[in-house]
Amino acid sequence: AIFSVLVVWLLVYAVATRLAFYRRRKAAFIVMSFLGNTAYVGIPVNTLAFGELGKGAAVLLSAVYFAIGTTFGVGLMEYYSARKVDYGKIVGDVLMLPVAWAIFLGFAFSFMQLSLPFFVSQGLDLLAASATAVPLFAIGIFINGKRFDSELKDALGISAVKLLAMPVIVLAFAFAFGLPRGLLAPALVEGAVPVGVTSFVLAKKYGLEERLAACTVIVS
């Protein structure tokens, strides 16, 4: 997953530089090209298709992708949105992200074989169930009454990278590293999921190409 994201990042960065994109659009392109809907699309699809093995692989891969997206992605957006770059502030903000801490704590709890009390886990499950609906609702409000003709071409380009180039790169690394056959299909599905709604949330927060982000989420 990490190598795949790195290759996609380098590919999109090279294309965006070649096309002389301005700073904010370049950041939006890079983040949307690898930040996919690995949890709310990838995990259910893998569970349905491949059972518990697929679910376990999807959960792990989703956590890795999301950890990269919410650290590297947020850092990149802060870097490109700042008028004056403050690396200390960027690192501090990334380290204080609640989502990143949740992922790292999840890994730690799993490694130490700890579990949360029932009433805590149930409450978190109910809260998590709204995590997809809320940003989708926000996108619906945002696109109401707007036209996206000017964004469609770039949205199709990012979607092609996410839906076609990303799974091909994942497949190449899977074969190169000898990934077991039972994990190959779940990894491919996780690499091929559409652009995540988190991209729109980040774009909205940092004022980076919200229209493009909303259009790309819908198109992909």
Number of C-alpha atoms within 10 A of each C-alpha: 17 11 11 21 22 11 15 21 18 12 15 20 17 13 15 18 12 9 10 11 14 11 15 20 16 23 25 24 26 23 29 30 27 32 25 29 24 26 21 16 16 26 24 17 20 24 18 11 14 17 12 12 14 24 20 17 21 27 20 15 22 23 19 16 23 24 19 18 22 21 19 15 23 24 20 19 25 26 19 20 16 12 8 8 12 11 12 8 13 18 15 11 14 19 14 11 13 11 15 19 14 13 15 15 12 15 14 12 13 11 9 9 8 10 11 9 8 9 9 10 12 12 10 11 11 10 10 11 11 10 13 15 12 12 16 18 10 15 22 12 10 14 14 8 6 8 11 13 8 10 16 16 13 15 23 15 14 28 23 15 20 24 20 14 19 24 20 17 18 25 18 13 15 20 12 9 8 10 13 10 10 12 16 17 18 26 24 20 20 28 31 23 25 25 28 26 26 23 31 28 18 22 23 18 13 17 15 24 19 21 22 25 30 26 21 28 23 17 14 18
